[in-house]
């Protein structure tokens, strides 16, 4: 599948100070990709580069097959974005604002507005003046505005900032549904680990302007699993012989292996056939917070784990 958005060795420097350095990653149609990192890590810089608000010092950004550097107009018209807070005319209704923005494009029909109003569940307030909207309503209206022209890429910078828990949950579900139903590649930035873990398929962890690692979140099949056995040394030999790269650690009564469910069953079968009693198998749960701390600590020590 061709990426909707592709960064190739992108750097941005102001004078001699690097803001981001040699960043590469791709976002695919139907995927929500998160940029995760502390404040000042470079997330907003990458987003401003992607929407053409600032120019890159080196590298290339490809949007829906078009180079942002060489074919800016063709590339940028495939992007919908909210950078910081969406701006609207408060004295107009939400619907009137969408009509206004639709009139700025020759590719938006009135049916598209109605479709987005229904898809984003804005029917209860779309005919009210925007000046009466809550922040969550404005964020949802902003996403509708960004999606009017059916972009290939949707870019959102800290979209949940300032929202209450219910607003965060609703916006998270909205973003996931848009990625799947519109088949749009979504790039979203945040420093809220819990929200990114629930929203994203993959995250790129940014620290000090560098891409420390890229982690897949949606597929939890491959996990570290603990086998509790009666003969750990013998079990180690059995597994090491058949699956030399699976064993991560061994103690007096347990083995730690990295395996998906199918391999877990095969390892269990091999142990039983070797006459080793398996008392239990436990999956080791690792949160995004654990991964974030591990990757940033490794980056500080120079052990970068870029997947």
N, C-alpha and C positions, 0 to 999 in steps of 0.2 A: 504494500500500500504506500502511495506517495504521501509524504508529509505535507500537511497544510502549512506549517511554519517550520523553517529550518534555520538555525543559527550555525554558522561555520566560522570557528576561530575568531569570534567577534571581540574586539577590544575598544575601549573608549578611554581616552586620556585628555585631561585638561592641563595644558603646559606639559610638565613631566610627571604629573600625578595620575596614576591609573585608577579609574573608577571601576571598570570591569576588565578582565584580562583573559583572552583566549577561551571564550565561552562557546561551547558547542552543545546543541541538543536539538531534538525534533519533537513536534507535536502533531499527532495524526487525527484525521477526521473521526469524530465520535469520542474523542479522548479529552479528559480534563487533566491538564498538566499543571502542577503547582510549583511556583518559585517560592522556596521556603528559606528564611534566614533572618538573623537579627536586624534591627534597624540599622541602616547604613551599610548593609552588606552588598548592595548593588541591584536589588530587585527592581526598584523603580527606574533605575538607569536602563536596564534591559528592556523594560516595557516602553520607555520613551524612545529608545532606539527602534523598537519594532513598529511603532506608529509614526515614525519619521519626525518626531519633535526635536530630536538631536541627531547628529550624524556620527557614524562610527569612525574611529581612527583607522581600523583595519578589520579585515574579515568580510563576511557576506551574510545577508539575511535574505532568504528565499521565501516568498509568500505565494502559495498556490501556483508554484512553478515560475514565478516572476521575481527577478532580482530587484530588491528595494533600491539598490544603488544605481542600476542601469536602466530599470523600467519602473520608475517610482509611481507614475499614474496607474499603470496596470496592476501593480502590486498592492498599492494602498486602497484601491477600490474594493479589494477582496477582504478588507478588515473592518470589523466593528469593534469599538473600544469605549471603555469608560476609564479615564485616568483621573484619579481623585474623585471629586463629587460631581455628579451630572448636573448640568445647568439647563433650566427651563424658564419659560415665561410664566411667572406666578399668577398673572391675571387671566391666563387662558386655562381651559380645562386640559386634562391629560390628553384627551382625544384630539383637541385642537392643536396641541403641541406636536403630536405625532403626524397630523395632517400637514402641518407647517414643514416638518423635516422631510416628509415624503415628497412634498412639492419641490424640494431642492434636488431631488433625484428623478431621472426620467425612467427609472426601472421599477418604481414602487406603485402598486395599484391599491385602491381602497380596500380590496379584499384582504390584502396582506396585513393591514392595520387590524382589521377585525379578527383575523387569524391569531395574531400575537396577543391581542387583548384577551381572547379566550384561552390561549395556551398559557399565559402568565397569570390567569385568574385575576384580572383587573376590572372585571365588569361592575363590581360594587362601587367603584370610585372613579372610573375613567372619565365620567362626565362632570366631575367636581373640579373646581379650580385648584391648580397645583399648589397655590399658596396654603391650602388646607392640608396638604399631604404630610404624612410622617416621613422620616428618613427612609424607612423600608419601602414605602410606596414609591418614593422618588427613585430609589435604586432599581426597583422593578420596572418603572417607566423608562429609566435610562437603558436598561437591557433591551427593552422593546425598541427603543429608538436605534440602538446599535445594531439590532437584527433586522431592521426594515428592509434593507437592500439584499438580504440573503447572503451574508458574507461567508467565506470559507473559514475565517479565523475570527474568534471572539476573544478580546483581551481585556482583562479586568484587574485593576490595581487596587488591592486592599478593599474588596467590595463589601465586606462585613463590618468595616470599622464603624463604630457608633451605634450599631443595631442591638436591640435587646435579644434575649435568647430565642424568642419565637421568631423574630425577624431573621435572625441568622439561620435558623432551621429552614424557614420557608425559602430564603434565597439560595441556600445550599441545594435544596431539592429542585429549584427552578433551573439552576446551572446544570445539574446532572441531566435533567429532562431535555434541556435544549441541546446538549452535546449529543444525546442519543437520537432524538426525534429530528433534529435539523442536520445531523451528521456534520457538525461544525467542530473544528479543533479549538479547544478552549485553553487559553493560557491565563492563569490566575495567580496573583501574588498575595502573600500573607506572612505574618510571623506567628499566627495562631496554630499551633501544632495539632490540637484536637480537631479543629475544623477542617484542616487540610487532609487529615487522615480519613475523615468521613466523606470528603468531597472528591478527592483526586484518585485517578488511576495510577499516576506516577508523580513523584516529586523530584525536583532538582534542588539540592541543598547548596545554598550560596553562602560563602563566608569570605569577607574581605575582597570582594570582587571576583572570586574564583568559584567555578563549579566544583564543589568538593565531591559530590557523588550524585548519581541518579538512582532512585529507588522505586521499584514497582510495588504498589500497595494492594491493588485489586486481587492479585493472585497470591493467596496465602498457602498454596499447596506445598511448596517447598519450605520446610521448616526444620529447625533443630528439634530432634526428638530424643528423649531419654528412654533407654531400655533398661528395666530393672531385671537382673538375671542372677542366677546362683553361681555362675562360673565366669566372672568378668574377663579374666585373662584368656580363657579358651574362646569365649564369645568374640573377643577382640581379634583373635587369629582367624576365626571363621569369616567374620565380616571383612577383615582387611584383605583376605585372599580373594573374595568374590567382588568386593566393592572398595578398591584401595583408596578412593578419594572421599568416601562417605564418613569415616570415623573422625570425629573431632576431638574427643576426649574419652578417658576411661578412668573409673575409680574402682574401689574394691567390689562394689555390687552393681554399678551402672555403667552404661556406655552412652555417649552422646554422638548421634549421627545426624547428618543432613540428608533428608529424603522427602520425596512426595509420598502420597498415600500408597501408590502402587509399589514403590520400592520398600516402603515400610513393611508391607505385607510379605514381600519376598525375603527381606531380612529376617522377619519373624519366622518364616517357614524354614529358612536355612538354619537358624539357631535351634529350632525344635528338632529338625532332622539330625542335628549334631548331638542331640541328647542334652541340650542346655534348656533349663526351665526358664521361661519368660514370665515374670510375675506381673509386669505392667509396662505400658508404653504411654509416655506423656509428652504432648507437644509443648515446646517452649515458646511462650508468647512473648513477642518483642514489640513494644509500642513504637510509634514514630518518634516519640521523645527519646527512647533508647537509641534508635538509629541516628537521630540528629546529634545527640551527644557523642556517640561513637565516632561519627564521621568528622565532626568539627574538631574533636580531640586528635584524631588521626591526621587531619590537615595541619594542625599546629605542629605535630611531630614530624610532618613531612611524608606520612604514609597515606597518600591519597587513594581512595577506593572509588574509582570512576567506573560504573557499570554500564 
